[in-house]
């Protein structure tokens, strides 16, 4: 039915089976949407069954231009309903995906992760291979496919499974299997996208629609929830119509160790005050010696749960957290049916995070790695992760190690260096442990403020966000702690960066710090985590605190992204089409900066200078005429997302970022220094000033300097 939308433009609007009426974005604006906005609009159209001609035409245009990301392909093939008006778009997307077996596999893996299903299974058979996907009890198995070898058979099986799920043409033949019903494509209820859309729409209503309530109860039986779903049901939903679903959700939390603590950490973060803590004592003569009470400080005072006893400390903490949750939500406290087993005696932790010792000559000595492992066993931090990089030469090997973990949802990281990987890891562990201690106010106590990520200080001059036409805005109340997904997609470094850039990821500068060169961070501008991938060298996972633009305002956010060295970014970014619709403005801006930097080096417009740390560097310049005009234009048009790393500020409410001219200068200098002072220069010219990277200069050379 052709109707006129609220904004006045004609839309082909219809009411979807959930009872929700959806309006389209004006057709004239669809082609101007960035990658994230386009994906969200496409998702809304598919979830609500809005089969507008304009959306279908835009899907075909994106597909022909090679601009459909994995998220977009998944939405068209596996989220949209089976209406025949989608057939041309569905067939076009399926044909594009089938040309690359890796794309099909990554698409299926992404779908599995978002739907919270078991992993994709590829089964070898006597005749070939089959692929299987779906929720237990509702699995869908594709046809048997053959190939010249096992690998080709497996790839063909996955392509056929995707076509079977999408109801699209299978390039390897029908295989005797009819297209599945849309309601039976691997799940027993609503898909995750439809579920989240209905939950967001109904969460503030006194009663959820019956379709949503049925799916909520089914997901409670399967435990198929993310933390943010749990939080919204327990703390946002209200009214008698939600009582059954909220009670079922609290029982789900009670039967999963650690879930209650994570939700309480999120709740205390919403209060913008100290996080929850435990009061603990020990009754050594009792059968259940651990006596624990959980409490949280809210705007109306301190709220305490019931006192809980347990044989093991971990079980006691979980029971206490569940009791506090029931007190905060006004729900009956559920029975915790998890095992309560005796634990081996472990040294108690002191307020600074070190294991306590009994004194004397026989006390056990520990190091930073042991202390971090102890904190992990006590569930104070997540498992520390380590990434290594060779920063020395063959004659003088040196290694850099970056350690990272999370403290109740806040990400912290630190760097260390050493002659070998073991020494570098120990140095990083000591620095990381210091940051963890600063994050804790008392034993078992969480953060009072998010800690600054180690080693993120920038040597360039800061600029307030207000100066960059951004004003501080309150942080989102429902910020989910960082959750790391298991690596899944195995891509080359160039392919991973190219896919992320093509899908609309933003790119910002992370300034240099002691022991770490400047780098670029690929991230999603909405603050969400990057898609799971097994990152090859030189890419690395990184968490930094950024000022994310939101209209004319900005918010502080801990963002998980991919760090890539500036020289490595050159090959990928300069080959991109800056006018592509899906490319983020920040990535396009840095592509222009890097291309300009290459031109300066090729023209010989570089000169030796002294860096801020007293070492020799090569800078671009001197610049005049057209080169100066080009540089000024690059600085003027650098978007906020391209230089939004937060810097220390005297005022805790102020958001300070690197100025555009300093950001551009940092990247141009890093690029020039890398391309000029290469490892082969000393072999040709000897070890003289400005011939090796980060070279300490003699006093006679200290007078050399300059800026572009």
C-alpha positions, 0 to 999 in steps of 0.5 A: 500500500502506497502511503505518505510518511510522517515526513511527507515523502511517499513510501511503500509502507506496510505493517510487519507481523509484529504489529510495528509500522515502519517509515522509510528514510527519504529515497534521496538520502539513502545514497548519502548514508555512511556505512553504519547508517546504511546498515542500520537502515537496512536492518530496520527495513528487513526486520520490519518487512518494509519492502520499499523499492528504494531500499531494494534498488540501493541494495543492488547498487551497493552489491554492484559496486562491491560495497556490501559489508558482511553485516549487510550481506547477512541482513539481506540473506539471513534476516530479511523475510522470504517475500518474493519482492526481495528475490532480485536483491537476494540473488544478487547478494548471494551471487556476489558472496559465492564468488569468495569462499572466505566471504561465505564462511565469515558470513556464516560465522558472523551469523552464528555469533550474533545469534549465539548459536554453537559454532558452524560445523563442516562434516566430512562424508564419504561422498564429500562434505556437508555444513550444519548451522543452527540452534540445538534442536533446530539445526539446518544441514546443507546438501553434500558437496564434492570437490577435487579435494577436501578443502574445495568440498568443504567450501562448496558445502558452506556456499550451498548451506548459505544459499539453502538458508537464504532461499537463493539459487545454489551455484552448485545445484539444488541438491534435492533440498527445498528452500527452508521455511523462513521460520525454521532457518536454524532457530526456534523463535525470533532471530536476534535482530528482530528480538532486539528491535522488539525489546528496544520498542517494548522495554518502556511499556508496562506490558510486552507484546505476546510474541516478545514475551514468548521469545523471552521465556524461550531464550531464558530456557536456553540462556540465549542472552547478552549482558545488555539484554539482562540489564534492560530486563532487570533494571529498565523493564517494569510493570506486572506484564514483565514480571514473569520474564524478569523472574526467569531472567534472574534465575538465568543469572543465578545459574551462571557464575560471574553474571551477577557480578557483571550486571552489578558492575554495570548498575553501579556504573549507571549510578556514577559512583563507587562500584559494588563490593563485598564484606567478607569474613571466615568462620573456620569451624563451620561447614560453610566457612565463607560469610559474604555480603554484597553491597552497592552505593546508590543515589539513595544510600547503600543497598545490601543483599542477604548474608550468604554462606558457602564452602567456597569463596567464589560460590559465596561471592556469586550467591551474595551478588545474586542476593543483592540483585534480587534486592535491587530489582524487587524480585524474589531471590532465586535458588543458586544451583551451582556447585559449592565446592571447597577451594584450595587455600589461596593467599588473601589479597591486600588492598593494593592487589598483592597477595598477603604473606604471613611473614617470616623467612619461608613466605612465598615470593611472587612476581607481577605475573603471579600477582596478575594470575592470582587476581584473575583467579579471584575474579578481580580481572579478566585473563591478561592478554599479551602481544609482542613486537620486535623493535630491535635489530639483528645485532641488538634484539629488543622486544616490546610487549603490550599487556591488557585486561579488564577490571570490572568492565574497564580496559587497562593496558601497559607496555614493556620492553626487554632483551627477549620476550620473557623480559618484555612480558615481565616489564609489561606485567609490572606496569599493568599490575600498577594500573590494576592497583590504581583501579581498586580502592580496597580489597575486592573493591572496584573502580571509582573512575575508569583508569587511563590506558597505560602508555596513551599519553601523547607528546603533541599539544592537546586541544579541548574538544570545545575548541574542535566544536565539540561539547562534553556530553554525559556518558551513556548509562548502559555501557556494556563492559568490554567483551572479547569474542573468540577469534574466528575470521582468518584474514591477511592483515591487508584484507582485514584492514581493507574489509574494515575500511570498506565496511565504514570503520573509522580511523583515528590517530593514537599518539606516541608514548614511551616505548610505543610509536604513533599508530592508527586505530580502526574502530566503529564510530558508535563505540561498539566492538570490532567484528571478531577476527584472528588478527595477523601481524602487525595488527593488534587488538587495542583499547583506548579512551576516545571522545566520540562525536555525537552531533555537536556534542561528544561522549567519553568511551572506552573503545576496542579496535585494531591498532595498525602501524602508520607505515603499514596503513599506507599500502591499504589506504592509498589504494582505496576509493575515497569517494566510495559511499561506505568509506568513513570520512576519517579513513578517507582523510587519513588516506589523503594525508598518507598520499600527500606524505608519499609525494613529499618523500618522493619530491625530496621534501624532508629534512633531519630534525630533533624529536621531542625525546631528543632523538633524530627524526626526519620531518617533511618540509620545508613546504611552500606554495602548493605544498603548503596550501595542500597541507593547510587543506588537509588540516582544515578538513580533518574530521573529529573522528580522525583525532579523537584520542582523549588526553589528560586534562586538569578538569575531569569533566573536560574532553581534550583531544589532539589538535588537527595540525599536530595530528597531521604532523605526527603522521607525516613525520612518522611516515617520513622517518620510516621511509628515509631512515630504513634499516639498510641505510647504515649499511650504505652510509655507515652509522651517522646521525639520522641514519637509524630510527630513534637514534640519540644525537651527539650535541653537535647535531642537536641544533638541527630541527624544524617543522613543516 
